[in-house]
Amino acid sequence: MIKFIEYSKLEKKLKYSNCSPSDLPVRIDFYEGHTNSFMFSSSLDLGTNPDIYYFTYIPARWKNMRAYFYDRNTNQLIAPFVFDGDIDLKDYDYEDYLTKIQKQNSLGQQAGVNDVLREHFSDRQYENIVDVEEGDVVVDIGFNYGIFSLGAIMKKASKIYGFEPNKNIFEKLKDYPRKDIVEIFNLAVSDKNETLTFYEGDNTLGSSIYDSVVDYKESYQVQCVNFYDFIKSQGIKKIDFLKVDCEGTEYEVFESIPDEFFKTIKRIHVEFHYNTDFRIKSLINKLERNDFDWEFEAGKDHNSDIGLIFAKKKEKNYYEAFEKIKHLKPKNDFEKFFLNRKGKKNIHKWFHYLEVYDRYFSKFRNKEICLLEVGVENGGSLEMWKHYFGPKVKIYGVDINPNCKMYEEEQIEIFIGSQDNEDFLESLKSKIPKLDIIIDDGGHTMKQQIITYEHMIDHMTDDSIYICEDLHTSYWSKFYGGGLKREGTFIEYSKNFIDYINAWHSKEQQIRFETKNVFGIHYYDSMLVLEKRPIKEPFHSDNGIIKEDR
């Protein structure tokens, strides 16, 4: 006999014990009561001691949940339990849509729908950060069964556009409620117009255009459209809430949206996937340069392979930062270039960087030099370097986004790769000459900054400048692995340079590369400048008259 002890709503755990005289190998099937749909199964072996309690974590908090205990050897039902959470799914079953859908679905599909229901109606991690508001125009990419949009309907959105490439799910959406405000397209979206192979998984959540879908049940061709071009063709002129969950093409979707439109979006809920080589950098950069506040879901960070990002447009106008500087009188040619350009490739820089650039870069103007910038983004700074240094400079850019190749032109060559990939950096050094200037404006994580410095500093000329930018991330624990005086940040790492360049005078500090090759280290707000040149062991001497009777 299985004895029910309790269900904890706070911990979302079912507690029970085995009171039978023998060990029991059990399978527990969990069901949601309102739609009578399958949630998940769990298997374990129960010992004979009745004083030992067992716990099963149940992610959702629905009322009228059910647990069916089966003997795994005989498949015989041993015990059914009914227990209550604190959320009634009936309150969200708009026009009985959920009940109708779940009756049509397989157990795997039911489990998938229940997982999405949990995310949007039970957990709702994002509701205090971003949520649909009355009157919103909502775009739901990765519509699936429309669970998120069902909530948007109940939040009184004025219009909802959904994109769902899964042909079998799309067929079931013919009975989706509120077709007067909901328009659903049987399309995949990215930054291209093409036909792609779609891999459909059994539980509906993992279906994707990528063949990494495990045990997909079928594959077929789907039409894929450039997201921004398509919404323009449909006359969609604004988006208040953008929800993106498209199993890997979120990067291309963001890329398709020009900044001038992206900055008008108010709130964003995006799930990222396949985050190898810090691919989410492109998403984060887009959010930051368009003045969004953003954060990861709990337990996720920039190293996570999959996770959610919630973003909300800052209430201050995007152009307020420029308003602060547009009346300034430029003190150098960098500031003159920055303040006078309009309608060109975007440059995103802290304004005080420009003065630092001029202080250290002016000696290189109109000379044959080689410059490397890590982090191309929108190509605006490449344009700035070319303008400042003149026709003799050779500029190299590095970025993980393949689309950055479009910024190649005379004097400018782009390499695609990740700055924390040591093999890539070593390969890069074999393809370019020694550098006079390196500017690290890449992903800004501790690992990226340290690896880039360690692999590239020896590929510089004898009179060169190395700059690492945006060092404020060394203090940001939430996103970049930073923290005040935290070991492993680039700030703490670079503080060692002080000891290295003074190693001549220390018995404990060994002579290092920096001892013999770094003339000076300069810190500015969010910026380190390192002057590289050959250094000989320092000496001192006297020069002048010393009075003998002093």
C-alpha positions in Angstrom: 0.0 0.0 0.0 1.2 3.5 -0.8 0.3 6.1 1.9 -0.3 9.7 0.9 1.3 12.0 3.4 0.9 15.5 2.0 1.3 17.8 -1.0 3.3 21.0 -0.3 2.1 23.9 -2.4 5.1 26.0 -1.4 7.7 23.4 -2.4 5.5 21.8 -5.1 6.3 18.3 -3.7 4.2 15.2 -3.2 5.1 13.3 0.0 4.3 9.6 0.4 5.5 6.3 1.9 5.4 2.6 1.2 3.4 0.7 3.9 3.4 -2.7 2.1 5.6 -5.6 3.4 7.7 -5.7 0.3 9.8 -3.4 -1.9 7.8 -1.8 -4.7 9.2 -0.7 -8.1 6.7 1.9 -9.2 5.8 4.2 -12.1 3.9 7.3 -11.2 1.8 9.0 -13.9 0.7 12.6 -13.2 -2.4 14.2 -14.7 -3.9 17.6 -14.7 -7.5 17.4 -13.5 -9.4 20.1 -15.4 -8.5 18.8 -18.9 -7.7 15.3 -17.6 -4.4 15.5 -19.6 -1.0 13.8 -19.0 1.8 15.8 -17.4 4.7 13.5 -16.8 5.9 10.1 -15.4 8.3 9.3 -12.7 9.8 5.9 -11.8 11.5 4.8 -8.5 11.9 1.9 -6.2 10.2 2.1 -2.8 11.7 0.3 0.2 9.7 -1.4 2.9 10.4 1.0 5.8 7.2 3.0 6.4 9.1 5.6 8.3 11.0 6.6 5.1 9.3 9.3 3.1 9.5 9.8 -0.6 9.1 13.0 -2.5 8.3 13.8 -6.1 8.6 17.3 -7.4 5.7 18.5 -9.5 6.5 21.7 -11.4 2.9 22.9 -11.9 0.5 24.1 -9.1 -2.9 23.1 -10.6 -5.9 22.3 -8.6 -7.3 18.7 -8.9 -4.0 17.0 -9.9 -3.8 13.3 -9.9 -1.1 10.8 -9.3 -1.5 7.1 -10.4 1.0 4.6 -8.9 1.6 1.5 -10.9 3.6 -1.6 -10.2 6.3 -1.5 -12.9 6.5 -5.3 -13.1 2.7 -6.0 -13.5 1.5 -2.6 -14.6 -1.2 -2.9 -12.0 -2.7 0.2 -10.4 -1.6 0.4 -6.8 -2.9 3.8 -5.6 -4.6 6.9 -7.1 -4.1 10.2 -5.3 -5.9 13.5 -5.9 -4.4 16.7 -4.5 -4.7 20.4 -5.0 -2.4 23.2 -5.9 -3.5 26.8 -5.7 -4.2 27.6 -9.4 -7.4 26.6 -11.2 -6.6 25.9 -14.8 -10.3 26.3 -15.5 -9.8 30.1 -15.1 -7.5 30.0 -18.2 -9.5 27.7 -20.4 -10.9 30.4 -22.7 -14.0 29.1 -24.5 -12.9 25.5 -23.4 -10.1 25.7 -25.9 -7.6 23.9 -23.7 -10.0 21.0 -23.1 -10.7 20.6 -26.8 -7.1 20.6 -27.8 -5.9 18.2 -25.1 -8.6 15.7 -26.1 -7.1 15.6 -29.6 -3.5 15.3 -28.5 -1.3 12.2 -27.8 0.2 11.8 -24.3 3.4 13.3 -25.5 1.6 16.3 -27.0 -0.4 16.7 -23.8 2.8 16.8 -21.8 4.2 19.5 -24.1 1.1 21.6 -23.8 1.0 21.2 -20.0 4.7 22.3 -19.8 3.8 25.5 -21.7 0.7 26.0 -19.5 3.0 25.8 -16.5 5.4 28.4 -17.9 2.7 30.9 -18.8 0.0 30.4 -16.2 1.7 28.8 -13.2 5.4 30.0 -13.0 5.1 33.3 -14.9 8.6 34.3 -14.0 8.3 37.3 -16.3 5.1 38.9 -15.1 6.8 41.4 -12.8 9.3 42.2 -15.6 7.4 42.1 -18.8 3.7 41.3 -19.5 1.0 41.9 -22.0 -1.0 45.0 -21.3 -4.5 46.0 -22.4 -4.5 47.3 -26.0 -1.2 45.7 -26.9 -0.2 44.6 -30.4 1.4 41.2 -29.8 3.6 39.1 -32.1 3.9 35.4 -31.0 6.7 33.7 -32.9 6.6 30.0 -32.1 2.8 30.1 -31.6 2.6 26.4 -31.0 -0.9 25.8 -29.6 -1.3 29.5 -28.7 -1.0 29.2 -25.0 0.9 32.4 -24.5 -1.5 34.2 -26.8 -4.5 32.8 -24.9 -3.1 34.8 -21.9 -2.7 37.8 -24.2 -6.4 37.5 -25.2 -7.4 37.5 -21.5 -5.1 40.5 -20.9 -7.2 42.3 -23.6 -4.6 42.6 -26.3 -6.0 44.5 -29.3 -4.3 42.4 -32.0 -2.2 39.2 -32.0 -0.1 37.9 -34.9 1.1 34.3 -34.6 3.7 32.3 -36.6 3.7 28.5 -36.4 5.4 26.3 -39.1 4.2 22.9 -37.6 1.5 21.8 -40.1 -0.2 19.4 -37.8 -0.5 21.9 -35.0 -1.6 24.6 -37.5 -4.5 22.3 -38.6 -5.7 22.2 -35.0 -5.6 26.0 -34.7 -8.7 26.4 -37.0 -10.8 26.4 -33.8 -8.5 28.9 -32.0 -10.7 31.6 -30.2 -11.0 35.2 -31.1 -10.1 35.0 -34.7 -11.4 38.6 -34.9 -8.2 39.8 -33.3 -5.9 36.7 -33.8 -4.2 36.1 -37.2 -2.0 33.0 -37.5 0.5 32.3 -40.3 1.7 28.8 -41.1 5.3 30.0 -41.6 8.7 29.7 -40.1 10.6 33.0 -39.7 14.2 34.1 -39.8 16.1 36.7 -41.8 15.7 34.9 -45.2 13.0 33.9 -47.6 13.5 30.2 -48.4 12.1 26.7 -48.1 13.4 24.6 -45.2 13.1 21.2 -43.8 11.1 21.1 -40.5 11.6 18.3 -38.0 8.5 17.7 -35.9 9.0 16.1 -32.4 6.4 14.1 -30.6 5.7 16.4 -27.7 5.6 19.5 -30.0 8.0 21.6 -27.9 11.3 20.5 -29.5 10.2 20.8 -33.2 12.6 22.9 -35.2 14.3 23.5 -38.6 17.4 22.0 -37.0 17.9 18.3 -37.3 19.1 18.1 -33.7 15.5 17.3 -32.7 15.7 13.9 -30.9 13.5 11.2 -32.2 11.5 13.4 -34.5 8.4 11.7 -35.8 8.4 13.3 -39.3 10.0 15.9 -41.4 8.6 18.1 -44.2 9.2 21.3 -46.1 8.0 24.6 -44.7 8.1 28.1 -46.1 10.4 30.5 -44.2 10.1 34.3 -44.5 12.2 37.2 -43.5 10.4 38.3 -40.4 10.7 42.1 -40.8 10.0 42.0 -44.5 6.9 40.0 -43.9 5.4 42.1 -41.2 6.0 45.2 -43.4 4.1 43.4 -46.2 1.2 42.8 -43.8 1.1 46.4 -42.8 2.1 45.7 -39.2 3.5 49.1 -38.1 4.1 48.5 -34.4 4.8 45.7 -31.9 4.1 46.3 -28.2 5.0 42.7 -27.1 7.3 40.4 -29.0 7.5 36.8 -27.8 10.0 34.6 -29.6 10.3 30.9 -29.0 11.4 29.4 -32.3 14.0 26.7 -31.3 17.1 28.3 -32.7 16.2 31.0 -35.3 15.7 33.7 -32.7 19.2 35.1 -33.7 18.1 35.5 -37.3 14.7 37.0 -36.3 16.5 39.7 -34.3 18.9 40.2 -37.1 16.1 40.8 -39.6 14.7 43.7 -37.6 16.4 47.1 -38.2 17.3 49.1 -35.2 14.9 52.0 -36.1 12.0 49.6 -35.8 13.4 47.4 -33.0 13.7 50.4 -30.7 9.9 51.0 -30.9 9.1 47.6 -29.4 8.1 47.9 -25.8 8.5 44.4 -24.3 10.3 41.2 -25.3 10.2 37.6 -24.1 12.7 35.5 -26.0 13.9 31.9 -25.5 17.5 31.4 -26.7 18.9 28.0 -27.9 22.2 26.6 -29.2 24.3 29.2 -27.3 27.7 27.9 -28.5 30.5 30.5 -28.8 28.3 33.0 -26.9 25.8 33.4 -29.7 23.4 35.3 -27.4 25.9 38.2 -27.6 24.0 39.3 -30.7 20.7 39.3 -28.9 22.1 41.2 -25.9 23.9 43.7 -28.0 20.7 44.5 -29.9 18.8 45.0 -26.7 21.4 47.2 -25.1 22.1 49.5 -28.0 18.3 50.0 -28.4 18.0 51.0 -24.7 16.3 47.9 -23.2 16.6 46.8 -19.6 16.9 43.0 -19.6 17.6 40.0 -17.5 17.9 36.2 -17.7 15.3 33.9 -16.1 16.3 32.6 -12.7 19.2 30.2 -12.8 20.4 31.1 -16.3 23.2 33.3 -17.5 25.4 33.9 -20.6 26.9 30.5 -20.4 23.6 28.6 -20.5 22.9 26.7 -23.7 19.1 27.4 -23.4 17.1 29.9 -21.4 14.8 32.9 -21.4 15.6 36.6 -21.6 13.0 39.2 -20.6 13.5 42.8 -21.9 11.6 46.0 -21.4 12.2 49.3 -23.1 13.7 51.9 -20.8 11.2 54.7 -20.1 13.8 57.3 -21.1 13.8 58.1 -24.7 16.5 56.3 -26.8 17.8 59.6 -28.0 18.2 61.2 -24.6 21.8 60.1 -24.4 22.5 61.8 -27.7 20.6 64.9 -26.5 23.2 65.2 -23.7 26.1 65.5 -26.1 24.8 66.9 -29.4 25.4 70.5 -28.3 29.0 69.8 -27.1 31.9 71.4 -29.0 34.1 68.5 -30.2 37.6 68.5 -28.6 39.2 66.1 -31.1 38.6 64.5 -34.5 36.9 61.4 -32.9 34.3 63.5 -31.2 33.9 65.6 -34.4 33.2 62.4 -36.4 30.8 61.0 -33.8 28.8 64.2 -33.3 28.4 65.2 -36.9 27.5 61.8 -38.5 23.8 61.1 -39.1 21.9 58.2 -40.7 25.0 56.0 -41.0 26.1 52.7 -39.4 25.5 52.7 -35.7 28.3 53.3 -33.3 27.7 52.4 -29.7 30.5 53.9 -27.5 30.8 55.5 -24.1 31.5 59.1 -25.0 34.6 59.5 -22.9 36.2 56.7 -24.9 36.7 59.1 -27.8 39.1 61.3 -25.8 41.1 58.3 -24.8 41.3 57.1 -28.4 42.7 60.4 -29.6 45.2 60.5 -26.7 46.8 57.2 -27.7 46.0 56.9 -31.4 47.0 60.3 -32.8 50.6 59.2 -33.4 49.4 56.5 -35.8 47.4 58.8 -38.1 48.2 58.6 -41.8 50.8 55.8 -41.2 50.8 52.2 -42.5 49.4 50.4 -39.5 47.3 47.4 -38.8 44.3 47.6 -36.4 42.1 44.8 -35.0 38.7 45.4 -33.5 37.0 42.5 -31.7 33.3 43.1 -31.9 32.1 44.5 -35.2 28.4 44.7 -34.4 26.9 47.3 -36.9 30.2 48.2 -38.5 30.1 51.9 -37.4 33.3 51.9 -35.5 35.2 50.3 -38.5 34.0 53.3 -40.4 35.3 55.6 -37.7 38.8 54.0 -37.7 39.0 54.2 -41.4 38.1 57.9 -41.4 40.5 58.8 -38.5 43.6 56.9 -39.5 43.4 57.5 -43.3 44.1 55.6 -46.4 47.1 53.7 -45.2 45.4 51.8 -42.3 44.5 48.1 -42.7 41.5 47.2 -40.5 40.6 43.7 -39.3 37.3 42.9 -37.5 36.3 39.8 -35.6 32.7 38.9 -34.7 30.7 35.7 -34.2 27.9 37.0 -36.4 28.4 35.8 -40.0 26.3 38.8 -41.2 29.2 41.1 -40.2 31.0 40.0 -43.4 28.8 42.6 -45.2 30.9 45.4 -43.7 34.0 44.3 -45.6 35.2 47.0 -48.0 38.5 48.5 -49.2 41.0 48.5 -46.2 38.5 46.4 -44.0 38.6 42.6 -43.7 36.2 40.6 -41.3 36.9 37.3 -39.7 34.0 35.2 -38.3 34.8 33.4 -35.0 34.5 33.5 -31.3 37.1 35.4 -29.3 37.2 32.8 -26.5 38.0 30.1 -29.0 41.8 29.6 -28.7 42.1 27.7 -31.9 40.4 30.5 -33.8 42.6 33.2 -32.3 45.8 31.2 -33.2 44.5 30.7 -36.7 43.7 34.4 -37.0 47.3 35.3 -36.1 48.5 33.1 -39.0 46.4 35.1 -41.4 47.1 38.7 -40.4 50.3 40.7 -39.8 51.4 41.9 -36.4 49.1 44.6 -35.1 49.7 48.2 -34.0 46.4 48.5 -32.3 43.9 46.0 -30.7 40.5 47.1 -29.4 38.6 44.4 -27.5 35.0 45.5 -27.7 33.6 42.0 -28.0 31.4 40.0 -25.7 32.8 41.5 -22.5 32.7 38.3 -20.5 35.7 37.6 -18.2 36.7 34.5 -20.2 36.6 36.3 -23.5 38.6 39.3 -22.3 41.3 37.2 -20.7 41.7 34.7 -23.5 41.8 37.4 -26.1 44.5 39.3 -24.3 46.6 36.2 -23.6 46.5 35.0 -27.2 46.9 38.3 -29.0 49.3 40.5 -26.9 52.3 38.7 -28.4 51.0 39.4 -31.9 51.6 43.1 -31.6 54.4 45.4 -32.9 57.1 46.9 -30.7 55.3 50.2 -30.5 51.6 49.3 -30.1 48.4 49.9 -28.1 46.1 47.3 -26.6 42.7 48.5 -25.3 40.1 46.4 -23.5 36.8 48.2 -23.3 33.6 48.0 -21.1 35.4 46.7 -18.0 32.3 47.6 -16.0 31.2 44.0 -16.7 33.9 43.0 -14.2 31.4 44.3 -11.6 28.3 42.8 -13.0 27.7 39.4 -11.4 24.3 38.8 -12.9 25.2 38.6 -16.6 29.0 38.5 -17.0 30.5 36.7 -14.1 31.8 39.8 -12.4 31.7 41.2 -8.9 33.6 43.7 -6.8 37.1 42.3 -6.2 35.9 38.9 -7.4 38.7 36.6 -8.4 38.7 35.9 -12.1 37.4 39.2 -13.4 39.4 41.0 -16.0 39.8 44.0 -13.6 41.4 41.7 -10.9 43.4 39.8 -13.6 44.8 43.0 -15.0 45.8 44.4 -11.5 48.6 41.8 -11.6 50.1 43.8 -14.5 51.2 46.3 -11.9 53.4 43.7 -10.2 54.6 42.3 -13.5 56.0 45.6 -14.8 57.7 46.2 -11.5 59.1 42.7 -11.2 62.7 44.1 -11.7 62.5 45.4 -8.1 60.9 42.3 -6.5 62.6 39.2 -5.2 59.2 37.3 -5.1 57.8 38.4 -8.5 59.3 36.5 -11.6 60.2 38.4 -14.7 57.3 37.9 -17.2 56.3 38.9 -20.7 54.8 42.1 -19.4 58.0 43.0 -17.5 59.9 43.1 -20.7 57.2 44.3 -23.1 54.8 46.7 -21.3 55.8 50.4 -20.9 52.6 51.6 -19.2 49.1 50.6 -18.0 46.4 53.2 -17.8 42.9 52.8 -16.3 39.9 54.9 -17.3 36.3 54.4 -16.5 35.4 51.0 -18.0 38.7 50.9 -20.0 42.3 49.7 -19.8 45.0 51.0 -22.1 48.3 49.1 -22.4 51.3 50.5 -24.1 53.5 47.8 -25.5 57.1 48.3 -26.4 60.4 46.5 -25.6 61.6 47.2 -22.1 65.2 46.9 -20.9 66.1 46.4 -17.2 65.8 49.9 -15.7 68.9 51.7 -14.5 69.6 54.9 -12.6 72.5 57.3 -12.8 73.6 60.7 -11.5 73.9 63.8 -13.7 75.0 67.0 -12.1 77.4 68.6 -9.6 77.5 67.3 -6.1 79.0 69.7 -3.6 81.7 68.0 -1.6 81.0 70.1 1.6 77.3 69.4 1.7 
